[in-house]
Amino acid sequence: MLFYCSDSTDPTYNLALEEYVFRMNDTNDEVFLLWQNDNTIVVGRNQNADAEINRDFVTKNGVAVVRRITGGGAVYHDLGNLNYSFITDTGTGELDFSSFTKPVIDALEKLGLHARLSGRNDLTIDGRKFSGNAQAVSGGRILHHGTLLYDSNMGFIQGALNVRKDKLENKGVDSVKSRVVNIADCLRENGSEVPDMEGFKSLLCRSITETDAPETLVFSSGQIEEIERLRDEKYRTREWTWGRNPGYRQDKYRKYPFGGVQILMETKGGNISEIRILGDFFGTCDIEELESRLTGLPTEEDAILDALREFDPGRCIAGMTAEELAEQLLA
């Protein structure tokens, strides 16, 4: 396993670095990354960024907004939060959260904290969330990354994000603040010693790499230039972050066990002329593939079902059946 700890706190650079290792670096080794972003909202690949943020709060407090390449929901990062990434060859090519979160759970066990994987992609301690996780699969590789709330500003988490009411009700809680917790606070509650962030990074790295001196991933000057180019041409562009969110005549939202799905759709002459599918779901293919397959189809049940059964929407929206998507489209 190769290890790399980014010394940048620029979210656009760190996301570019992570994608470079995932998609473009020619190493076949498993890679473990640690990185931090300063004062940032990171929205999921398939989300409407405008709907996920409290724009007044974000503007007033200088919060950056960026988009990542994995699905799932929006998260807030500051320097009290630590992000980790595993990048490795895929086995089945399917989404698998348990095998990648177990090393983190084991590392926290060494601090006396009993964490567990809860729901689709959360890590919790005593029912309180301290980590959200997401994945992408491409070219025989899998990227798994997650947040670790270590000593974050809870007021900013609550203020910066808009969380759908149905998401909170589904978890049986009243607010963002009531359902999240810092790892450092859990340690204090236990009367345990609280390492500083650098100490926590070292403990996590030692536990996961199983060595005090892991082999470090080294980038050449040319590779750094490629990462910076990806940062500038993708992650710093308005098009990538804010996406294509025009006004649509039809707006259909449903909450499923695997996540919320919003369909924005325009029809002309009885056919789907434009469609955008948004949400905090996961998938192993880009949602644009599914949107392209649906564009131009007549809004008739048989035609849509035939197309969806042939394509299998569950590849782009994990857990979604053709029948479920057709029902939502035609509702």
Residue, then its C-alpha position, 0 to 999 in steps of 0.5 A: m500500500l502506498f501512502y500520501c498525505s496532501d499538504s494542500t487545503d485547497p479543495t479543488y487541488n485535493l479533488a484533482l489529486e484524488e481523481y488523478v490517482f484514481r483515473m490517470n496514475d499508472t500505478n496498480d498499487e493500493v493507495f491510501l490518501l489523507w487530505q484536508n479542505d478549509n471551509t468548503i462544501v463538497v456536493g455529490r456528483n449528482q446533486n443540484a449544488d444550489a439546492e444543497i447550500n445555504r447561499d446567504f451563509v456561504t457568501k457571508n462566511g466565504v465558504a467554497v463550494v466544489r463538486r466531487i466525482t462520487g455520488g452521495g450527499a453534500v458535506y462540510h469540510d474544515l480543518g477540524n475534519l480529516n478526509y481519507s481515500f482508498i484507491t485500489d483495483t476492483g474485485t466485483g466492480e460493485l459498491d462495497f462500503s463495509s470492507f473500506t470502512k472496517p480499517v477506520i473502525d478498527a483504528l478508532e477501536k484502538l482509541g477506545l471508540h466503538a464505531r459502526l457502519s450505519g445505513r448506506n454509508d455513515l459511520t456512527i458512534d452511539g448513533r451519532k454520525f461522524s463520517g460520510n462515505a462515497q464511492a466511484v468505480s471506473g476502469g477496473r479501479i475503485l475510489h472509496h473516500g470518507t470524511l472524519l469529523y475530528d474537531s469540526n465547527m458544528g455551527f458551520i456544518q448546521g449553517a452552511l448546508n440545506v438538509r431536506k426535511d425528509k432526510l432528517e425525519n427518515k433518521g428520526v432526528d430534529s436537526v443536523k446538529s443533533r445527529v453529528v458528533n466530533i471524534a474528539d468530543c467522544l474521546r472527551e466523553n470517555g475521559s480519554e486523551v485527545p490527540d491533536m490532528e497530526g497525532f490523529k493522522s499518524l495513528l490512522c496511518r499506522s493502523i491502516t498501513e500497519t507500519d510506522a514508515p509506509e511507502t510514500l507515493v511520489f509525484s514527478s513535476g510533470q504529474i503535479e502539472e497534470i494535477e494542476r491542469l485538472r484542477d484548473e480545467k475541471y474543479r475550478t470551473r463554474e460548469w463543473t461545480w454548478g452543473r446544468n440546472p435550468g428550469y424544467r416544467q416537471d419536477k418529481y422527487r421521491k425518497y427511496p431506501f437507497g437515497g433521494v431521486q429528483i427528476l427534472m424533465e421537459t416534454k415536447g410532442g409526447n416525448i422526453s426532450e430534456i431530462r436531468i436526474l439529481g440526488d444523493f444516490f450512488g452508482t457505478c456509471d455516470i448518470e448522464e448515460l441514463e439521461s441520454r438513454l431516456t431522452g427522446l423516448p415517448t412518455e409511454e409506460d411500455a416504451i420506457l420500461d423496455a428501454l430501462r430493462e435493456f439499460d438497467p438503471g440500477r447501474c447508475i442509481a444503485g438499488m433502483t429498478a426499471e419499474e420504480l424509475a418508470e413509475q416516478l417518471l410517469a407519475 
